Amino acid sequence: QVQLVESGGGLVQPGGSLRLSCVASGMILDLPTKGWYRQAPGKERELVARFQGFTLNYAESVVGRFTFSSDNAKAMHFLQMNSLTPEDTGVYYCYAENSRGKPYWGQGTQVTVSS
C-alpha cells in the first residue's frame, strides 16, 4: 500500500505562485509514475502533470507556468505553479501509480486564485 499526502495549497492572487508538495509512504520503491491532477468546481478531474519513465507531460493550459519535479530520495514530488489565474482554482490531487498500474491518490489540497 501507498499513502500520499499533499500540502501547499491556499489562497493566492492572480499572477501569484504556489508550490504543492506530495510525500509518499509505504511501498514507495515501486512508483514509476507520479503526477498531479486537479478538479475545478463542476468539472471532471483532469491531468495537470504526469511523469512516467522519462516522459513528462503537462496539460496544455499549464505549459510554461507549472513545473513538475521530484526528489526520489525523500519520496516526494512537487508542482511549482506560477502566473496563476482564476481558472487554476480547484482541488489538486497528488497521484502515483505502481508498475502494475495500480493508482494511488492523495486527499487533495485546495488552490484558490482570487483577488
C-alpha positions as protocol buffer text, in pm:
chain_id: "A"
residue {
  index: 1
  type: GLN
  ca { x: 0 y: 0 z: 0 }
}
residue {
  index: 2
  type: VAL
  ca { x: 98 y: 358 z: -61 }
}
residue {
  index: 3
  type: GLN
  ca { x: -18 y: 672 z: 115 }
}
residue {
  index: 4
  type: LEU
  ca { x: 12 y: 1016 z: -44 }
}
residue {
  index: 5
  type: VAL
  ca { x: -20 y: 1342 z: 145 }
}
residue {
  index: 6
  type: GLU
  ca { x: -30 y: 1680 z: -26 }
}
residue {
  index: 7
  type: SER
  ca { x: 47 y: 2020 z: 118 }
}
residue {
  index: 8
  type: GLY
  ca { x: 97 y: 2373 z: -5 }
}
residue {
  index: 9
  type: GLY
  ca { x: -245 y: 2477 z: -126 }
}
residue {
  index: 10
  type: GLY
  ca { x: -409 y: 2803 z: -30 }
}
residue {
  index: 11
  type: LEU
  ca { x: -544 y: 3135 z: -147 }
}
residue {
  index: 12
  type: VAL
  ca { x: -335 y: 3339 z: -388 }
}
residue {
  index: 13
  type: GLN
  ca { x: -398 y: 3645 z: -602 }
}
residue {
  index: 14
  type: PRO
  ca { x: -395 y: 3623 z: -982 }
}
residue {
  index: 15
  type: GLY
  ca { x: -40 y: 3626 z: -1107 }
}
residue {
  index: 16
  type: GLY
  ca { x: 89 y: 3470 z: -789 }
}
residue {
  index: 17
  type: SER
  ca { x: 266 y: 3143 z: -723 }
}
residue {
  index: 18
  type: LEU
  ca { x: 224 y: 2835 z: -510 }
}
residue {
  index: 19
  type: ARG
  ca { x: 427 y: 2521 z: -463 }
}
residue {
  index: 20
  type: LEU
  ca { x: 249 y: 2196 z: -391 }
}
residue {
  index: 21
  type: SER
  ca { x: 428 y: 1908 z: -225 }
}
residue {
  index: 22
  type: CYS
  ca { x: 341 y: 1542 z: -205 }
}
residue {
  index: 23
  type: VAL
  ca { x: 509 y: 1290 z: 20 }
}
residue {
  index: 24
  type: ALA
  ca { x: 464 y: 919 z: -28 }
}
residue {
  index: 25
  type: SER
  ca { x: 489 y: 649 z: 236 }
}
residue {
  index: 26
  type: GLY
  ca { x: 451 y: 274 z: 233 }
}
residue {
  index: 27
  type: MET
  ca { x: 567 y: 74 z: -70 }
}
residue {
  index: 28
  type: ILE
  ca { x: 741 y: 368 z: -232 }
}
residue {
  index: 29
  type: LEU
  ca { x: 1008 y: 178 z: -427 }
}
residue {
  index: 30
  type: ASP
  ca { x: 763 y: 79 z: -700 }
}
residue {
  index: 31
  type: LEU
  ca { x: 616 y: 409 z: -812 }
}
residue {
  index: 32
  type: PRO
  ca { x: 741 y: 473 z: -1165 }
}
residue {
  index: 33
  type: THR
  ca { x: 456 y: 709 z: -1241 }
}
residue {
  index: 34
  type: LYS
  ca { x: 388 y: 1028 z: -1046 }
}
residue {
  index: 35
  type: GLY
  ca { x: 186 y: 1335 z: -1113 }
}
residue {
  index: 36
  type: TRP
  ca { x: -77 y: 1590 z: -1027 }
}
residue {
  index: 37
  type: TYR
  ca { x: -442 y: 1619 z: -1119 }
}
residue {
  index: 38
  type: ARG
  ca { x: -697 y: 1885 z: -1037 }
}
residue {
  index: 39
  type: GLN
  ca { x: -1072 y: 1920 z: -1021 }
}
residue {
  index: 40
  type: ALA
  ca { x: -1241 y: 2253 z: -1065 }
}
residue {
  index: 41
  type: PRO
  ca { x: -1591 y: 2313 z: -928 }
}
residue {
  index: 42
  type: GLY
  ca { x: -1847 y: 2145 z: -1151 }
}
residue {
  index: 43
  type: LYS
  ca { x: -1584 y: 1985 z: -1371 }
}
residue {
  index: 44
  type: GLU
  ca { x: -1422 y: 1646 z: -1404 }
}
residue {
  index: 45
  type: ARG
  ca { x: -1080 y: 1570 z: -1263 }
}
residue {
  index: 46
  type: GLU
  ca { x: -810 y: 1648 z: -1517 }
}
residue {
  index: 47
  type: LEU
  ca { x: -443 y: 1580 z: -1562 }
}
residue {
  index: 48
  type: VAL
  ca { x: -208 y: 1865 z: -1476 }
}
residue {
  index: 49
  type: ALA
  ca { x: 133 y: 1697 z: -1494 }
}
residue {
  index: 50
  type: ARG
  ca { x: 243 y: 1337 z: -1523 }
}
residue {
  index: 51
  type: PHE
  ca { x: 589 y: 1184 z: -1511 }
}
residue {
  index: 52
  type: GLN
  ca { x: 628 y: 828 z: -1637 }
}
residue {
  index: 53
  type: GLY
  ca { x: 963 y: 673 z: -1715 }
}
residue {
  index: 54
  type: PHE
  ca { x: 1149 y: 951 z: -1890 }
}
residue {
  index: 55
  type: THR
  ca { x: 842 y: 1128 z: -2017 }
}
residue {
  index: 56
  type: LEU
  ca { x: 689 y: 1435 z: -1860 }
}
residue {
  index: 57
  type: ASN
  ca { x: 355 y: 1562 z: -1984 }
}
residue {
  index: 58
  type: TYR
  ca { x: 165 y: 1875 z: -1893 }
}
residue {
  index: 59
  type: ALA
  ca { x: -187 y: 1989 z: -1960 }
}
residue {
  index: 60
  type: GLU
  ca { x: -179 y: 2243 z: -2240 }
}
residue {
  index: 61
  type: SER
  ca { x: -330 y: 2508 z: -2015 }
}
residue {
  index: 62
  type: VAL
  ca { x: -35 y: 2499 z: -1772 }
}
residue {
  index: 63
  type: VAL
  ca { x: 259 y: 2468 z: -2012 }
}
residue {
  index: 64
  type: GLY
  ca { x: 517 y: 2734 z: -1937 }
}
residue {
  index: 65
  type: ARG
  ca { x: 362 y: 2816 z: -1599 }
}
residue {
  index: 66
  type: PHE
  ca { x: 372 y: 2492 z: -1398 }
}
residue {
  index: 67
  type: THR
  ca { x: 675 y: 2275 z: -1332 }
}
residue {
  index: 68
  type: PHE
  ca { x: 679 y: 1919 z: -1202 }
}
residue {
  index: 69
  type: SER
  ca { x: 977 y: 1795 z: -1004 }
}
residue {
  index: 70
  type: SER
  ca { x: 1059 y: 1509 z: -774 }
}
residue {
  index: 71
  type: ASP
  ca { x: 1301 y: 1408 z: -504 }
}
residue {
  index: 72
  type: ASN
  ca { x: 1312 y: 1030 z: -505 }
}
residue {
  index: 73
  type: ALA
  ca { x: 1541 y: 1015 z: -203 }
}
residue {
  index: 74
  type: LYS
  ca { x: 1267 y: 1181 z: 2 }
}
residue {
  index: 75
  type: ALA
  ca { x: 979 y: 1008 z: -181 }
}
residue {
  index: 76
  type: MET
  ca { x: 838 y: 1346 z: -268 }
}
residue {
  index: 77
  type: HIS
  ca { x: 715 y: 1521 z: -578 }
}
residue {
  index: 78
  type: PHE
  ca { x: 623 y: 1881 z: -631 }
}
residue {
  index: 79
  type: LEU
  ca { x: 428 y: 2116 z: -851 }
}
residue {
  index: 80
  type: GLN
  ca { x: 556 y: 2470 z: -884 }
}
residue {
  index: 81
  type: MET
  ca { x: 272 y: 2689 z: -1009 }
}
residue {
  index: 82
  type: ASN
  ca { x: 346 y: 3037 z: -1142 }
}
residue {
  index: 83
  type: SER
  ca { x: 135 y: 3304 z: -1309 }
}
residue {
  index: 84
  type: LEU
  ca { x: -177 y: 3158 z: -1154 }
}
residue {
  index: 85
  type: THR
  ca { x: -516 y: 3256 z: -1290 }
}
residue {
  index: 86
  type: PRO
  ca { x: -868 y: 3208 z: -1150 }
}
residue {
  index: 87
  type: GLU
  ca { x: -908 y: 2921 z: -1398 }
}
residue {
  index: 88
  type: ASP
  ca { x: -646 y: 2732 z: -1197 }
}
residue {
  index: 89
  type: THR
  ca { x: -876 y: 2721 z: -896 }
}
residue {
  index: 90
  type: GLY
  ca { x: -965 y: 2373 z: -780 }
}
residue {
  index: 91
  type: VAL
  ca { x: -868 y: 2080 z: -565 }
}
residue {
  index: 92
  type: TYR
  ca { x: -526 y: 1947 z: -658 }
}
residue {
  index: 93
  type: TYR
  ca { x: -455 y: 1579 z: -611 }
}
residue {
  index: 94
  type: CYS
  ca { x: -122 y: 1408 z: -581 }
}
residue {
  index: 95
  type: TYR
  ca { x: -108 y: 1091 z: -788 }
}
residue {
  index: 96
  type: ALA
  ca { x: 120 y: 789 z: -815 }
}
residue {
  index: 97
  type: GLU
  ca { x: 98 y: 458 z: -991 }
}
residue {
  index: 98
  type: ASN
  ca { x: 292 y: 137 z: -939 }
}
residue {
  index: 99
  type: SER
  ca { x: 440 y: -81 z: -1214 }
}
residue {
  index: 100
  type: ARG
  ca { x: 121 y: -289 z: -1228 }
}
residue {
  index: 101
  type: GLY
  ca { x: -91 y: 17 z: -1296 }
}
residue {
  index: 102
  type: LYS
  ca { x: -248 y: 46 z: -954 }
}
residue {
  index: 103
  type: PRO
  ca { x: -328 y: 413 z: -886 }
}
residue {
  index: 104
  type: TYR
  ca { x: -290 y: 596 z: -559 }
}
residue {
  index: 105
  type: TRP
  ca { x: -438 y: 935 z: -472 }
}
residue {
  index: 106
  type: GLY
  ca { x: -381 y: 1191 z: -204 }
}
residue {
  index: 107
  type: GLN
  ca { x: -668 y: 1353 z: -21 }
}
residue {
  index: 108
  type: GLY
  ca { x: -644 y: 1675 z: -222 }
}
residue {
  index: 109
  type: THR
  ca { x: -544 y: 2029 z: -140 }
}
residue {
  index: 110
  type: GLN
  ca { x: -748 y: 2336 z: -228 }
}
residue {
  index: 111
  type: VAL
  ca { x: -598 y: 2604 z: -450 }
}
residue {
  index: 112
  type: THR
  ca { x: -797 y: 2924 z: -484 }
}
residue {
  index: 113
  type: VAL
  ca { x: -686 y: 3203 z: -715 }
}
residue {
  index: 114
  type: SER
  ca { x: -882 y: 3518 z: -645 }
}
residue {
  index: 115
  type: SER
  ca { x: -833 y: 3886 z: -586 }
}
